[in-house]
Amino acid sequence: MQRTYTYTVTATSPCTVNSTSEVVVSEQATPNAGTDGTLTICEGTTVTETQLFDELGGSPEPGGNWTPTMSGARNIHLYRCGNFAMYSR
């Protein structure tokens, strides 16, 4: 959806022409990181981003990132795609 807002400054004498400017506001869809999920793994197993993403509920959009980074991080990971969803194991 798009809407235009016009700002007008009325001319004062001796000027006769008003001055206007416009701002166009466009609506953008909110990013969707899905809903919380749970993944159970064996001790010592390295979790992959694909495994984490597959456990998110709803319809998460691709292109987000996981925090903390996947370099041996354990327990809680957040998938960020504008909105936030939490994954825990």
C-alpha distance (Angstrom), angle and dihedral (degrees) to the residues before:
residue distance angle dihedral
M1 . . .
Q2 3.77 . .
R3 3.79 130.3 .
T4 3.81 132.0 -178.0
Y5 3.80 122.2 -143.1
T6 3.80 119.6 -163.9
Y7 3.81 123.8 -153.5
T8 3.82 114.5 -159.0
V9 3.79 130.3 -169.3
T10 3.79 110.9 -163.9
A11 3.78 116.8 -129.8
T12 3.80 117.4 -114.9
S13 3.77 124.4 -148.5
P14 2.95 129.9 -50.1
C15 3.86 86.7 25.8
T16 3.80 115.9 75.9
V17 3.80 104.3 -176.3
N18 3.81 121.2 84.7
S19 3.79 119.4 -139.8
T20 3.81 120.0 -130.5
S21 3.79 138.1 -178.2
E22 3.79 129.9 -176.3
V23 3.78 134.6 -143.8
V24 3.80 117.7 -162.2
V25 3.82 113.7 -152.6
S26 3.81 117.5 -160.2
E27 3.79 123.9 -168.9
Q28 3.79 117.4 -132.8
A29 3.80 124.9 -163.9
T30 3.81 115.8 -105.5
P31 3.83 114.1 -109.9
N32 3.81 115.2 -108.4
A33 3.82 120.2 -141.1
G34 3.81 92.6 175.1
T35 3.79 125.2 -126.1
D36 3.80 133.9 -61.9
G37 3.78 118.4 -69.1
T38 3.80 139.8 -177.3
L39 3.80 129.6 -137.1
T40 3.82 124.2 -173.4
I41 3.80 116.9 -158.3
C42 3.80 137.0 171.9
E43 3.79 117.7 -94.1
G44 3.80 111.8 -89.9
T45 3.81 93.4 23.2
T46 3.79 117.9 133.3
V47 3.79 112.7 -130.1
T48 3.80 118.3 -137.9
E49 3.79 128.0 -147.4
T50 3.80 88.6 -118.2
Q51 3.82 91.2 57.1
L52 3.79 91.0 49.0
F53 3.81 93.7 46.9
D54 3.81 91.6 48.2
E55 3.82 89.9 57.2
L56 3.81 95.3 55.1
G57 3.79 112.3 106.2
G58 3.79 127.5 -136.1
S59 3.78 119.1 24.0
P60 3.82 107.0 -46.2
E61 3.79 116.1 -170.2
P62 3.80 118.2 -123.8
G63 3.79 119.8 -120.3
G64 3.80 100.0 60.5
N65 3.78 124.9 118.6
W66 3.80 136.1 -125.5
T67 3.78 124.3 -123.2
P68 2.89 129.2 -127.2
T69 3.79 94.3 36.2
M70 3.78 117.8 -104.2
S71 3.83 95.2 -108.7
G72 3.80 95.9 119.4
A73 3.81 95.1 -51.1
R74 3.80 114.3 154.1
N75 3.80 142.3 -168.5
I76 3.83 107.9 18.1
H77 3.79 127.0 36.0
L78 3.80 127.0 172.9
Y79 3.78 121.6 -150.2
R80 3.78 108.3 -149.8
C81 3.75 122.8 -158.8
G82 3.79 102.8 145.9
N83 3.78 91.2 -67.3
F84 3.77 119.1 51.8
A85 3.79 131.8 -121.8
M86 3.80 125.6 -179.7
Y87 3.78 128.4 -134.1
S88 3.76 121.2 -167.2
R89 3.76 133.6 176.7
